[in-house]
């Protein structure tokens, strides 16, 4: 998630770097895919398949 935020593929989050954690902490307040993220999904078929799978999972689990 930190890499997606850093590269500008998603918005709506913050990255916290702390000395006592090995990896950065990511806080997602209201994550949204950006135009750059949509363009990447459109160009990359493997990512499009993963996005469709994630959407299918979201649609089958109530409350998400």
Secondary structure by P-SEA (a helix, b strand, c coil): caaaaaacccccbbbbbbccccbbbbbbcbbbbcaaaaaaaaacaaaaaaaaaaaaaaaacccc
